[in-house]
Amino acid sequence: MHGPSGDGGYRPTPPDPRRTPAPTSTAPAARLGTGPGPPAPPLPPPPSWLPAGTAPAPGPPGRAPRSTTGVLTRTAGIVPVVVVVGAVVVGGLLRAWLLGHLPLFGDEAVVGLMTQAFTSGHFSTFYWGQHYGGLEPYVATVIAKAVHGGPVGLNVTASFLAALAALAVGAIVNEATGNGRLAALAGALTWIWPYAVVWNSVHEFGFRGAALVAGLVLVWSALRIQRTRPSPWTYALLGLAAGLGWWASPEIVYFVVPAGVLLIASWQRLWRVRDGSKMAPRYGPVVLAVLGAIVGALPWLYTNVRDGFESLRPGALPSSGGVGYGGRLSVVVRDVLPTQLGLRTVPGGAWVAGPTLGPALTGLCVALVLTAAAWSIWSTVRRGRVAAPMLAAALGVLAFPLVAAAFPTSAYWIDGRYGLLLPPLVVILWAVALAGPSLDPLAASERRGTHVLRFTSHGAMIRAQRGPRRLAVVGPVALLVASLAVVLAGTATLAAAHEGGGVPVVPTRFFSGWTDPNAPARQVIERMEATHLTTAYGDYWTAYVLDFLAPGRVEVSPSPLDYDRWPAMAATVAAARDPAWLFFAPGRTAAAAQAFSNPEVGPGPYTEAGFEALLDAQHVGYRVVHLGVLDAVVPARRVALPAAPPG
C-alpha cells in the first residue's frame, strides 16, 4: 500500500525487515507475466541519508520520450543560456555608455572627495555631513585607486556592487530551488532591470549599493541556515552582513523581514541540538551571529558611543519636507513602484509606454507581484516549513512599501535611488514562486527516475542523491517563461534608457561620438587657473565637482547660504581675501545645467544679475570673468549676504 505524504507525493510503505528479498530480479517482460527474461542490472546502493531499511523508490517502466517533450526540454536547456549571456552583455554596454556620457554631479563628487581624504589618511565613518551612510566610500577608495581614479573610476564602484547584487540574487534563487538555469536568469534580470537600477549603478552615491549587497548576503545566510546544516562560518556571515549593512545604511531593515522569516522557520535548528531523547539548548550559533554583527557595525558603534548616538536621534535622517506617513506611502505607491518596475524613466519620471499604457502596464506588473505573493503564502499554508523561502520573499516584498514610507526620504523619488532595494526582492519572489515549493529528500528520490531527469539539471539530481538538500521541479515551460520575462524586462530597460537617458538604439550611433562629459567643468577649472582665481564660492552642485576634478588646484566651497558637507574647505574659502562667486553664465544656462546635472544657477537664491544688483546696492565694485558655462563675479571686497536677494 502507498499512502499520501506531506509533500504532495507518495511514500512507499517500508518493507518488513523479517522478509528476505528474492536473490534475483526479473526483467520487465517477466514482471508483466510474458515469460522469463535476462537478469536486470543491480540497483544502486541507497543514499546514506535514507532511514535504515528504506530503499529508494524504483522508477516506473521506461518508455520512449515523445518528440515534442524532447524538443521542449532541449530548447529550455539552450534558451536560458543565450538569454543570460545577452542580458549580461546588454547590461554591461548600457552601463559603459552611461559612464561615458553622464557628467559628474555633487553627491558623487562628495564620495570622490572622501576617497581622496581616505587616501591621505583622513578617515570618517559616515558620508560627510550626516550621521548615517558608510562603508561604501571605502570600497570606492579601493576601486578608484585600482583604476587610477577619475569620475569613471569612482562611479564604476556602483556598477561593481550592482554586479555583486545580481550574483547574490542568483545564489539565493539557486539555494532555494536548486535550479542553476533559473538562478542565472534571476541574476540576469537583476542586472538588466529596471532602468532605475541601471542608471543608479553608474552613480556612486555612497552607501545604498553596499547596503543592498549586505542585505542579500544576510538573506542568503538565513536561507542556508533554514535549508541546510550550516557551518559556524554561516552564522558568523549572517551577523557580519547585518552589521555591515547597518553601518552602510539603515535601509538594511528592508531585509530584516525575509531574513527573520527564514530564521523563525529554522528556530529549532538554530537554538537546540538533539541529545539522545532530549533537546538541549545551544547558544553557539547565536553567539557567532552576534559577534559577527558587532564586528560589522564596529565603526558605527565607535562613532556613536563617542557622539552620544547621534545616528539614533530624531532628525538624523533628512527632512521629509512636511510630508506625513500617508503622503509618503501615496508617493511610494503612485511614483516609486512604477519606477522600480521599469515603467518610468529616471530622472524625471516620464512614462516609458506613454501616460495611458504605462499605468495599465504598472497595474499588470503589480497584479503579477500580488499573484506570486498569494501563491507563495498559500504554498506555505499547505506545505509548511518547506515553503519558507516563498513566504520570506512574499512578505519581504509586501512589507516594502510600508517600511519605505517610514523613511522621510521616500518622498524624493525623482531619480529612483530610494527604491532601489525593491527590484531584487521582486525578482526573488517571482523566481521562487515560479519554481514552487521544494520537495523533501524522499520525494526527490521518488522523482529521480522520471521527473528529475525530465525537468531539472543533472547536477540537481546528483545533489538530491547525496543528501537531504532542497529540490524544486522547474519544468522547461517555466524556464522559457522566465527567459521571456528577462527579454521583456530588457526591452523595457532599453526603451527607458532611450527615452530618459538618450541612449541610442542604433549600433552605429551607440558606438560613435563618445567624448568626455566633464569637459565643460574641466574648461572652467582651466580658465580659473589661467585668470588666477583659486578660491571661490559656488552652490552645492558646482563646488564639489570642481574640487574633485582639480584637487589642490582650485578651492571651491558652497556659499554660506548653501548646504555644506566639507567644513575644512568652507573655512579655507572663508579665510581667502577675495573669493570669486560662480554662476551659470547668462545665455548658457541649459548647457551649464547639463554640465553640472543641476538647475541651480548660483549660490543660494541668487542669479548672476541678482548678485550684481546686490553689489551695486552695497557700493561694492566687481569684475566678471567668463569661464565657459560659468561666470565668476569677483567683488573688490568681502560681501555681506542677506538671507534672500533684494526685492
NUTI-20310 format. One record per residue (C-alpha): x, y, z; chain. Coordinates in Angstrom, 2 decimals, padded with zeros to 5 digits. Layout:
N
PATI        px        py        pz   ch
PATI         X         Y         Z    A
...
END
This chain:
647
PATI        px        py        pz   ch
PATI    000.00    000.00    000.00    A
PATI    001.07    003.55   -000.64    A
PATI   -000.09    006.46    001.44    A
PATI   -000.02    010.18    000.76    A
PATI    002.90    012.07    002.23    A
PATI    003.04    015.62    003.48    A
PATI    004.97    016.80    000.43    A
PATI    002.20    016.08   -002.04    A
PATI    003.84    012.92   -003.41    A
PATI    003.63    009.30   -002.25    A
PATI    005.77    007.30    000.08    A
PATI    006.20    003.55   -000.13    A
PATI    005.44    001.52    002.95    A
PATI    008.81    000.42    004.43    A
PATI    009.49   -003.26    003.76    A
PATI    009.22   -005.80    006.54    A
PATI    012.83   -006.48    007.67    A
PATI    011.88   -010.10    008.53    A
PATI    011.23   -010.89    004.90    A
PATI    014.18   -011.89    002.78    A
PATI    014.17   -010.32   -000.68    A
PATI    014.43   -012.59   -003.68    A
PATI    018.04   -013.09   -004.75    A
PATI    017.35   -012.25   -008.36    A
PATI    015.25   -009.75   -010.28    A
PATI    013.26   -010.35   -013.39    A
PATI    013.22   -008.23   -016.48    A
PATI    010.18   -006.13   -017.34    A
PATI    008.85   -008.94   -019.52    A
PATI    008.83   -011.35   -016.57    A
PATI    007.14   -008.78   -014.34    A
PATI    004.41   -008.37   -016.91    A
PATI    003.84   -012.12   -016.97    A
PATI    005.04   -012.68   -020.55    A
PATI    007.88   -015.00   -019.71    A
PATI    011.29   -015.05   -018.16    A
PATI    013.92   -012.56   -019.17    A
PATI    017.57   -011.83   -018.50    A
PATI    018.59   -010.63   -015.05    A
PATI    018.16   -006.90   -014.51    A
PATI    021.23   -004.83   -013.58    A
PATI    021.72   -004.40   -009.85    A
PATI    020.12   -001.36   -008.22    A
PATI    022.46    001.37   -006.95    A
PATI    023.04    001.46   -003.20    A
PATI    020.59    003.67   -001.33    A
PATI    021.81    007.12   -000.26    A
PATI    023.34    007.30    003.21    A
PATI    020.74    009.76    004.45    A
PATI    017.75    007.45    003.92    A
PATI    016.38    005.76    007.05    A
PATI    017.65    002.28    007.74    A
PATI    015.67   -000.41    005.99    A
PATI    014.25    002.01    003.39    A
PATI    015.12    001.55   -000.24    A
PATI    014.78    004.26   -002.85    A
PATI    011.57    004.07   -004.80    A
PATI    012.17    002.49   -008.19    A
PATI    011.39    004.49   -011.30    A
PATI    008.45    003.47   -013.47    A
PATI    008.96    001.28   -016.51    A
PATI    010.93    003.01   -019.23    A
PATI    009.11    004.41   -022.22    A
PATI    010.19    006.27   -025.27    A
PATI    010.04    010.03   -024.79    A
PATI    007.74    011.94   -027.00    A
PATI    009.48    014.05   -029.59    A
PATI    007.70    017.26   -028.54    A
PATI    008.83    016.81   -024.95    A
PATI    012.39    016.22   -026.08    A
PATI    012.41    019.34   -028.25    A
PATI    010.91    021.42   -025.46    A
PATI    013.47    020.15   -022.96    A
PATI    016.39    020.83   -025.29    A
PATI    015.06    024.29   -026.06    A
PATI    014.69    025.05   -022.36    A
PATI    018.30    024.00   -021.90    A
PATI    019.65    026.37   -024.57    A
PATI    017.42    029.44   -024.46    A
PATI    018.19    030.46   -020.83    A
PATI    021.92    030.35   -021.56    A
PATI    021.53    032.60   -024.60    A
PATI    019.24    034.99   -022.73    A
PATI    021.58    035.25   -019.74    A
PATI    024.60    035.96   -021.93    A
PATI    022.65    038.56   -023.88    A
PATI    021.39    040.25   -020.72    A
PATI    024.88    040.41   -019.24    A
PATI    026.29    041.95   -022.43    A
PATI    023.45    044.46   -022.87    A
PATI    023.57    045.48   -019.21    A
PATI    027.32    045.98   -019.41    A
PATI    027.10    048.03   -022.62    A
PATI    024.36    050.24   -021.18    A
PATI    026.45    050.97   -018.13    A
PATI    029.53    051.66   -020.24    A
PATI    027.57    054.15   -022.36    A
PATI    026.13    055.91   -019.34    A
PATI    029.53    056.05   -017.61    A
PATI    030.97    057.63   -020.72    A
PATI    028.21    060.18   -021.29    A
PATI    026.81    061.31   -017.92    A
PATI    028.69    064.13   -016.17    A
PATI    029.66    064.07   -012.53    A
PATI    027.41    065.81   -010.04    A
PATI    027.52    066.92   -006.44    A
PATI    026.56    063.80   -004.46    A
PATI    029.02    061.65   -006.41    A
PATI    031.75    064.27   -006.08    A
PATI    031.41    064.17   -002.28    A
PATI    032.18    060.45   -002.33    A
PATI    035.13    061.17   -004.60    A
PATI    036.43    063.79   -002.16    A
PATI    036.05    061.27    000.66    A
PATI    038.15    058.74   -001.27    A
PATI    040.85    061.39   -001.72    A
PATI    040.72    062.15    002.00    A
PATI    040.96    058.44    002.90    A
PATI    043.99    058.07    000.66    A
PATI    045.60    060.94    002.59    A
PATI    044.85    059.29    005.93    A
PATI    041.80    061.36    006.94    A
PATI    039.04    058.86    007.68    A
PATI    035.36    059.27    008.54    A
PATI    032.68    056.79    009.48    A
PATI    029.75    058.27    007.59    A
PATI    029.03    060.15    004.41    A
PATI    030.15    063.70    005.05    A
PATI    027.61    065.97    006.70    A
PATI    025.32    063.29    008.14    A
PATI    025.16    060.57    010.79    A
PATI    024.37    057.58    008.59    A
PATI    025.63    056.02    005.38    A
PATI    029.07    054.43    005.46    A
PATI    031.21    051.52    004.25    A
PATI    030.76    052.13    000.52    A
PATI    033.22    055.06    000.27    A
PATI    035.93    052.68    001.48    A
PATI    035.02    050.24   -001.31    A
PATI    035.13    053.17   -003.75    A
PATI    038.57    054.13   -002.45    A
PATI    039.97    050.70   -003.25    A
PATI    038.39    050.53   -006.70    A
PATI    039.20    054.12   -007.66    A
PATI    042.83    053.60   -006.69    A
PATI    042.98    050.39   -008.72    A
PATI    041.69    052.13   -011.86    A
PATI    043.57    055.41   -011.28    A
PATI    040.61    057.41   -010.03    A
PATI    038.63    059.94   -012.02    A
PATI    034.86    060.12   -012.43    A
PATI    034.65    056.76   -014.24    A
PATI    036.84    055.04   -011.66    A
PATI    034.65    056.47   -008.93    A
PATI    031.29    055.54   -010.46    A
PATI    032.34    052.08   -011.60    A
PATI    032.14    051.18   -007.90    A
PATI    028.36    051.36   -008.14    A
PATI    028.44    049.06   -011.18    A
PATI    030.67    046.61   -009.35    A
PATI    028.26    046.48   -006.40    A
PATI    025.33    046.03   -008.80    A
PATI    027.11    043.02   -010.29    A
PATI    027.63    041.59   -006.80    A
PATI    023.93    042.12   -006.06    A
PATI    022.97    040.22   -009.24    A
PATI    025.26    037.34   -008.24    A
PATI    023.76    037.34   -004.74    A
PATI    020.22    037.13   -006.13    A
PATI    021.29    034.21   -008.30    A
PATI    022.84    032.48   -005.28    A
PATI    019.64    032.95   -003.26    A
PATI    017.45    031.51   -006.02    A
PATI    019.85    028.62   -006.55    A
PATI    019.84    027.83   -002.83    A
PATI    016.04    028.00   -002.71    A
PATI    015.28    025.98   -005.86    A
PATI    018.39    024.02   -006.76    A
PATI    017.98    025.03   -010.42    A
PATI    021.05    026.72   -011.86    A
PATI    019.37    027.99   -015.01    A
PATI    016.55    029.65   -013.11    A
PATI    019.12    031.17   -010.74    A
PATI    021.14    032.54   -013.66    A
PATI    018.01    034.06   -015.19    A
PATI    017.16    035.71   -011.86    A
PATI    020.64    037.19   -011.64    A
PATI    020.46    038.41   -015.23    A
PATI    017.08    040.04   -014.57    A
PATI    018.53    041.82   -011.54    A
PATI    021.45    043.05   -013.66    A
PATI    019.37    044.49   -016.50    A
PATI    016.10    045.59   -014.86    A
PATI    014.75    048.13   -014.13    A
PATI    016.33    051.18   -015.76    A
PATI    016.34    052.96   -012.39    A
PATI    018.75    050.29   -011.13    A
PATI    020.94    050.58   -014.22    A
PATI    021.03    054.37   -014.03    A
PATI    021.83    054.41   -010.33    A
PATI    024.53    051.78   -010.81    A
PATI    026.66    054.33   -012.69    A
PATI    026.29    056.94   -009.94    A
PATI    028.28    056.46   -006.77    A
PATI    026.01    057.87   -004.06    A
PATI    027.99    056.50   -001.16    A
PATI    026.05    053.81    000.68    A
PATI    022.97    052.25   -000.94    A
PATI    024.82    049.73   -003.13    A
PATI    026.75    048.32   -000.20    A
PATI    023.55    048.07    001.85    A
PATI    021.89    046.11   -000.96    A
PATI    024.73    043.60   -001.20    A
PATI    024.87    043.21    002.58    A
PATI    021.11    042.68    002.76    A
PATI    021.16    040.00    000.08    A
PATI    024.05    038.21    001.81    A
PATI    022.01    038.38    005.02    A
PATI    019.06    036.68    003.29    A
PATI    021.32    034.07    001.67    A
PATI    022.89    033.22    005.04    A
PATI    019.48    032.89    006.67    A
PATI    018.36    030.66    003.81    A
PATI    021.40    028.45    004.25    A
PATI    020.59    028.11    007.93    A
PATI    016.99    027.22    007.15    A
PATI    017.72    024.78    004.31    A
PATI    020.93    023.01    005.29    A
PATI    023.14    022.12    008.21    A
PATI    025.38    025.16    008.01    A
PATI    028.92    025.53    009.25    A
PATI    029.74    028.02    012.02    A
PATI    031.00    030.41    009.33    A
PATI    027.46    030.77    008.01    A
PATI    026.24    032.10    011.35    A
PATI    029.21    034.47    011.53    A
PATI    028.49    035.67    007.97    A
PATI    024.86    036.25    008.91    A
PATI    025.85    038.58    011.71    A
PATI    028.63    040.25    009.71    A
PATI    026.25    041.06    006.85    A
PATI    023.75    042.54    009.30    A
PATI    026.41    044.67    010.98    A
PATI    027.99    045.93    007.76    A
PATI    024.55    046.62    006.32    A
PATI    023.57    048.66    009.37    A
PATI    026.76    050.70    009.03    A
PATI    026.14    051.14    005.29    A
PATI    022.56    052.37    005.62    A
PATI    019.55    051.98    007.91    A
PATI    017.73    050.76    004.80    A
PATI    019.11    047.33    005.65    A
PATI    015.84    046.93    007.58    A
PATI    014.14    046.05    004.28    A
PATI    015.87    042.66    004.51    A
PATI    015.01    042.02    008.13    A
PATI    011.57    040.68    007.18    A
PATI    012.69    037.92    004.75    A
PATI    015.72    037.01    006.87    A
PATI    013.56    036.93    010.00    A
PATI    011.01    034.61    008.40    A
PATI    013.75    032.18    007.40    A
PATI    015.34    032.23    010.85    A
PATI    011.99    031.62    012.52    A
PATI    011.48    028.66    010.18    A
PATI    014.83    027.29    011.38    A
PATI    014.24    028.08    015.04    A
PATI    014.64    024.52    016.29    A
PATI    017.84    024.02    014.31    A
PATI    019.17    027.40    015.38    A
PATI    018.64    027.04    019.11    A
PATI    018.55    023.35    020.01    A
PATI    020.58    020.21    019.46    A
PATI    019.35    016.66    019.96    A
PATI    020.98    014.90    022.91    A
PATI    019.68    011.36    022.95    A
PATI    015.96    011.60    023.54    A
PATI    016.08    015.18    024.82    A
PATI    016.52    018.54    023.16    A
PATI    019.18    020.66    024.81    A
PATI    019.62    024.37    024.04    A
PATI    022.74    025.54    022.23    A
PATI    023.98    029.09    022.08    A
PATI    026.99    028.81    019.78    A
PATI    025.21    029.92    016.58    A
PATI    023.62    032.89    018.30    A
PATI    026.93    033.95    019.83    A
PATI    028.66    033.72    016.45    A
PATI    025.93    035.79    014.79    A
PATI    026.06    038.47    017.49    A
PATI    029.86    038.66    017.35    A
PATI    029.72    038.98    013.57    A
PATI    027.18    041.80    013.85    A
PATI    029.35    043.66    016.36    A
PATI    032.40    043.35    014.13    A
PATI    030.49    044.56    011.07    A
PATI    028.93    047.51    012.88    A
PATI    032.06    048.40    014.87    A
PATI    032.71    051.75    013.08    A
PATI    029.07    052.73    013.62    A
PATI    029.26    051.73    017.29    A
PATI    032.58    053.51    017.87    A
PATI    031.42    056.80    016.38    A
PATI    028.02    056.77    018.08    A
PATI    029.45    055.95    021.50    A
PATI    031.70    059.00    021.16    A
PATI    028.94    061.27    019.80    A
PATI    026.10    060.25    022.07    A
PATI    024.38    058.05    019.47    A
PATI    023.62    060.87    017.08    A
PATI    022.54    058.33    014.46    A
PATI    019.51    057.38    016.57    A
PATI    018.31    060.85    017.43    A
PATI    015.30    062.45    015.70    A
PATI    016.48    064.45    012.74    A
PATI    019.39    062.16    011.91    A
PATI    017.71    061.35    008.61    A
PATI    016.90    064.08    006.06    A
PATI    013.71    066.05    006.47    A
PATI    010.56    064.79    004.81    A
PATI    009.65    068.28    003.65    A
PATI    006.49    068.28    005.75    A
PATI    005.06    065.17    004.05    A
PATI    003.48    062.76    006.55    A
PATI    003.46    058.98    006.53    A
PATI    000.25    058.76    004.50    A
PATI    001.56    061.19    001.91    A
PATI    004.85    059.30    001.61    A
PATI    003.00    055.99    001.26    A
PATI    000.99    057.54   -001.55    A
PATI    004.23    058.62   -003.26    A
PATI    005.65    055.12   -002.91    A
PATI    002.58    053.51   -004.49    A
PATI    002.00    056.15   -007.17    A
PATI    005.57    057.02   -008.17    A
PATI    008.16    054.70   -006.65    A
PATI    006.54    051.39   -007.66    A
PATI    006.16    052.23   -011.39    A
PATI    009.76    053.46   -011.43    A
PATI    011.09    050.33   -009.76    A
PATI    009.03    048.16   -012.09    A
PATI    010.81    049.74   -015.04    A
PATI    007.86    051.68   -016.43    A
PATI    009.01    055.23   -015.59    A
PATI    012.30    056.82   -016.54    A
PATI    014.87    058.42   -014.28    A
PATI    015.49    061.16   -013.63    A
PATI    012.17    062.81   -014.32    A
PATI    009.60    060.03   -014.11    A
PATI    008.27    060.06   -017.69    A
PATI    006.16    057.03   -018.59    A
PATI    008.05    054.62   -020.86    A
PATI    004.93    053.45   -022.69    A
PATI    003.05    056.74   -022.50    A
PATI    000.66    058.17   -019.90    A
PATI   -002.15    055.78   -020.87    A
PATI   -000.46    052.44   -021.44    A
PATI    002.16    053.00   -018.74    A
PATI   -000.24    052.92   -015.77    A
PATI   -002.03    049.92   -017.30    A
PATI    001.26    048.00   -017.53    A
PATI    002.05    049.04   -013.98    A
PATI   -001.23    047.54   -012.85    A
PATI   -000.39    044.32   -014.70    A
PATI    003.03    044.08   -013.07    A
PATI    001.58    044.77   -009.63    A
PATI   -001.02    042.05   -010.26    A
PATI    001.78    039.60   -011.14    A
PATI    003.61    040.51   -007.94    A
PATI    000.49    040.08   -005.82    A
PATI   -000.33    036.78   -007.52    A
PATI    003.16    035.47   -006.84    A
PATI    002.89    036.61   -003.22    A
PATI   -000.54    034.98   -002.78    A
PATI    000.68    031.71   -004.33    A
PATI    003.72    031.76   -002.04    A
PATI    001.64    032.31    001.08    A
PATI   -000.84    029.61    000.06    A
PATI    002.01    027.18   -000.62    A
PATI    003.36    027.86    002.85    A
PATI   -000.04    027.18    004.39    A
PATI   -000.25    023.85    002.55    A
PATI    003.36    022.71    002.77    A
PATI    004.61    024.34    005.95    A
PATI    008.26    024.96    006.69    A
PATI    009.50    023.54    003.38    A
PATI    007.97    026.57    001.62    A
PATI    009.53    029.11    003.99    A
PATI    011.65    030.73    001.24    A
PATI    008.49    031.53   -000.69    A
PATI    006.86    033.09    002.38    A
PATI    010.01    035.09    003.15    A
PATI    010.13    036.54   -000.37    A
PATI    006.41    037.35   -000.36    A
PATI    006.43    039.13    003.00    A
PATI    009.62    040.99    002.11    A
PATI    008.00    042.46   -001.00    A
PATI    004.64    043.17    000.64    A
PATI    006.27    044.92    003.58    A
PATI    008.50    047.12    001.41    A
PATI    006.01    049.97    000.72    A
PATI    005.04    050.15    004.39    A
PATI    008.66    050.28    005.53    A
PATI    009.69    052.67    002.74    A
PATI    007.02    055.18    003.75    A
PATI    008.52    055.25    007.25    A
PATI    011.70    056.80    005.82    A
PATI    011.37    060.57    005.37    A
PATI    013.45    060.36    002.18    A
PATI    010.81    058.27    000.38    A
PATI    009.09    061.46   -000.79    A
PATI    012.10    062.16   -003.02    A
PATI    011.53    059.63   -005.78    A
PATI    012.57    061.51   -008.91    A
PATI    015.85    059.64   -009.55    A
PATI    014.75    056.31   -008.10    A
PATI    017.56    055.96   -005.58    A
PATI    015.31    055.45   -002.55    A
PATI    013.53    052.43   -004.01    A
PATI    016.50    050.51   -005.37    A
PATI    016.28    047.72   -002.82    A
PATI    012.84    046.60   -004.04    A
PATI    013.57    045.08   -007.51    A
PATI    015.91    042.32   -006.24    A
PATI    013.25    041.23   -003.76    A
PATI    010.65    041.16   -006.55    A
PATI    012.97    039.05   -008.73    A
PATI    013.50    036.56   -005.91    A
PATI    009.73    036.36   -005.30    A
PATI    008.97    035.72   -008.97    A
PATI    011.68    033.05   -009.21    A
PATI    010.70    031.05   -006.13    A
PATI    007.01    031.34   -006.98    A
PATI    007.69    030.05   -010.48    A
PATI    009.68    027.12   -009.08    A
PATI    007.12    026.30   -006.41    A
PATI    007.82    024.78   -003.01    A
PATI    010.76    022.45   -002.62    A
PATI    010.45    018.70   -002.28    A
PATI    011.71    016.85    000.73    A
PATI    014.54    014.33    000.15    A
PATI    012.34    011.22   -000.05    A
PATI    010.00    012.83   -002.57    A
PATI    013.03    013.91   -004.56    A
PATI    014.28    010.33   -004.63    A
PATI    010.89    009.14   -005.87    A
PATI    011.05    011.63   -008.73    A
PATI    014.64    010.78   -009.55    A
PATI    013.72    008.25   -012.19    A
PATI    011.41    010.43   -014.28    A
PATI    010.60    013.97   -013.25    A
PATI    014.05    014.98   -012.10    A
PATI    015.63    013.73   -015.29    A
PATI    012.94    015.40   -017.33    A
PATI    012.54    018.73   -015.58    A
PATI    015.80    019.59   -013.78    A
PATI    019.50    019.55   -014.41    A
PATI    021.66    016.51   -013.84    A
PATI    023.52    018.43   -011.15    A
PATI    020.31    018.94   -009.21    A
PATI    019.60    015.21   -009.34    A
PATI    023.10    014.39   -008.08    A
PATI    022.71    016.85   -005.20    A
PATI    019.41    015.22   -004.27    A
PATI    021.10    011.80   -004.21    A
PATI    023.90    012.99   -001.97    A
PATI    021.84    014.13    000.96    A
PATI    018.84    015.99    002.38    A
PATI    019.08    019.03    000.12    A
PATI    016.36    021.07   -001.49    A
PATI    014.99    020.34   -004.92    A
PATI    012.25    022.17   -006.79    A
PATI    010.90    020.78   -010.01    A
PATI    011.33    023.55   -012.59    A
PATI    009.93    022.44   -015.91    A
PATI    011.05    023.57   -019.35    A
PATI    007.95    025.73   -019.75    A
PATI    008.83    027.59   -016.54    A
PATI    012.38    028.19   -017.74    A
PATI    011.10    029.50   -021.07    A
PATI    008.65    031.80   -019.27    A
PATI    011.49    033.12   -017.10    A
PATI    013.62    033.66   -020.22    A
PATI    010.79    035.58   -021.86    A
PATI    010.47    037.73   -018.73    A
PATI    014.16    038.66   -018.92    A
PATI    013.79    039.58   -022.61    A
PATI    010.73    041.75   -021.95    A
PATI    012.39    043.41   -018.97    A
PATI    015.49    044.12   -021.02    A
PATI    013.34    045.65   -023.76    A
PATI    011.66    047.92   -021.20    A
PATI    015.06    048.96   -019.88    A
PATI    016.33    049.81   -023.37    A
PATI    013.17    051.83   -024.04    A
PATI    013.58    053.72   -020.77    A
PATI    017.29    054.31   -021.44    A
PATI    016.47    055.74   -024.85    A
PATI    013.60    057.84   -023.52    A
PATI    015.18    059.09   -020.30    A
PATI    018.92    058.89   -020.94    A
PATI    019.17    059.48   -024.65    A
PATI    020.91    056.15   -025.21    A
PATI    020.96    055.40   -028.97    A
PATI    019.35    052.15   -030.05    A
PATI    021.12    052.08   -033.44    A
PATI    024.51    050.32   -033.06    A
PATI    026.39    052.76   -035.32    A
PATI    025.25    055.72   -033.22    A
PATI    025.72    053.82   -029.95    A
PATI    029.45    053.33   -030.52    A
PATI    030.21    056.76   -032.00    A
PATI    030.63    060.24   -030.55    A
PATI    031.99    059.26   -027.14    A
PATI    033.59    062.34   -025.53    A
PATI    034.42    063.48   -022.00    A
PATI    031.11    064.51   -020.37    A
PATI    033.06    066.58   -017.83    A
PATI    034.84    068.68   -020.48    A
PATI    032.81    071.86   -019.67    A
PATI    033.70    071.58   -015.96    A
PATI    037.36    070.99   -016.81    A
PATI    037.28    074.09   -019.03    A
PATI    036.01    076.11   -016.07    A
PATI    038.95    074.86   -013.98    A
PATI    041.49    075.70   -016.70    A
PATI    040.18    079.25   -017.07    A
PATI    040.08    079.75   -013.31    A
PATI    043.75    078.80   -013.14    A
PATI    044.58    080.97   -016.15    A
PATI    042.98    084.02   -014.50    A
PATI    044.43    083.20   -011.05    A
PATI    041.05    082.56   -009.45    A
PATI    042.00    079.86   -006.98    A
PATI    039.23    080.26   -004.36    A
PATI    035.52    080.72   -004.98    A
PATI    032.01    080.21   -003.69    A
PATI    029.55    078.18   -005.69    A
PATI    026.48    076.13   -004.90    A
PATI    026.46    072.56   -003.63    A
PATI    026.36    071.07   -007.12    A
PATI    029.15    073.05   -008.76    A
PATI    031.58    073.43   -005.85    A
PATI    032.31    069.79   -005.06    A
PATI    032.51    068.77   -008.72    A
PATI    035.25    071.34   -009.33    A
PATI    037.05    070.32   -006.12    A
PATI    037.06    066.65   -007.10    A
PATI    038.17    067.23   -010.68    A
PATI    041.03    069.54   -009.64    A
PATI    042.22    068.58   -006.13    A
PATI    044.56    071.22   -004.78    A
PATI    044.38    073.32   -007.92    A
PATI    041.20    075.23   -007.10    A
PATI    039.31    075.55   -003.82    A
PATI    035.56    075.99   -004.14    A
PATI    033.00    075.75   -001.35    A
PATI    029.22    076.07   -001.20    A
PATI    028.28    079.55   -000.07    A
PATI    027.07    080.26    003.48    A
PATI    023.55    080.06    002.03    A
PATI    024.04    076.51    000.69    A
PATI    024.34    073.10    002.31    A
PATI    027.93    072.38    003.31    A
PATI    029.43    068.89    003.72    A
PATI    033.10    069.86    003.96    A
PATI    033.74    072.32    006.80    A
PATI    037.50    072.34    006.18    A
PATI    037.07    073.63    002.63    A
PATI    034.45    076.15    003.78    A
PATI    036.95    077.52    006.32    A
PATI    039.66    077.77    003.65    A
PATI    037.47    079.78    001.27    A
PATI    036.14    081.96    004.12    A
PATI    039.72    082.87    005.01    A
PATI    040.55    083.96    001.45    A
PATI    040.86    087.68    000.80    A
PATI    038.72    087.99   -002.33    A
PATI    036.92    084.76   -003.28    A
PATI    035.03    084.73   -006.54    A
PATI    031.34    083.84   -006.86    A
PATI    030.35    081.32   -009.54    A
PATI    027.09    081.48   -011.51    A
PATI    025.60    079.93   -014.62    A
PATI    026.61    082.16   -017.50    A
PATI    023.63    084.10   -018.90    A
PATI    022.68    082.61   -022.23    A
PATI    024.33    079.27   -021.37    A
PATI    022.02    078.18   -018.59    A
PATI    020.91    074.96   -020.31    A
PATI    024.50    073.92   -021.08    A
PATI    025.58    074.65   -017.51    A
PATI    022.65    072.71   -016.06    A
PATI    023.63    069.72   -018.19    A
PATI    027.33    070.03   -017.33    A
PATI    026.69    070.01   -013.56    A
PATI    023.45    067.96   -013.54    A
PATI    021.50    070.56   -011.60    A
PATI    019.21    073.51   -012.34    A
PATI    020.50    075.86   -009.62    A
PATI    022.06    078.85   -011.33    A
PATI    024.16    080.13   -008.46    A
PATI    024.86    080.29   -004.72    A
PATI    021.78    080.45   -002.56    A
PATI    018.80    082.02   -004.34    A
PATI    020.94    084.37   -006.45    A
PATI    021.34    084.63   -010.19    A
PATI    024.33    086.48   -011.61    A
PATI    022.19    089.54   -012.28    A
PATI    020.70    089.44   -008.77    A
PATI    024.14    089.17   -007.18    A
PATI    025.45    092.10   -009.23    A
PATI    022.44    094.15   -008.11    A
PATI    023.33    093.31   -004.50    A
PATI    026.90    094.51   -005.04    A
PATI    025.65    097.75   -006.61    A
PATI    023.33    098.32   -003.65    A
PATI    026.26    097.86   -001.25    A
PATI    028.51    100.08   -003.41    A
PATI    030.98    097.26   -003.96    A
PATI    032.95    097.19   -007.20    A
PATI    033.34    093.93   -009.09    A
PATI    034.59    092.34   -012.29    A
PATI    033.15    089.45   -014.29    A
PATI    035.37    086.67   -015.66    A
PATI    033.91    084.36   -018.29    A
PATI    034.86    080.73   -017.60    A
PATI    032.76    078.94   -020.22    A
PATI    029.43    077.66   -018.93    A
PATI    030.08    079.56   -015.68    A
PATI    030.84    083.18   -014.93    A
PATI    032.92    084.33   -011.97    A
PATI    031.87    087.55   -010.28    A
PATI    034.85    088.87   -008.29    A
PATI    033.92    091.60   -005.74    A
PATI    036.53    094.19   -004.82    A
PATI    035.96    093.40   -001.15    A
PATI    034.00    090.97    001.01    A
PATI    030.25    090.94    000.70    A
PATI    027.65    090.67    003.46    A
PATI    024.94    088.37    002.16    A
PATI    021.32    088.73    003.25    A
PATI    019.26    085.56    003.51    A
PATI    017.39    086.37    000.29    A
PATI    018.00    088.62   -002.70    A
PATI    016.64    092.13   -002.52    A
PATI    013.09    092.55   -003.75    A
END
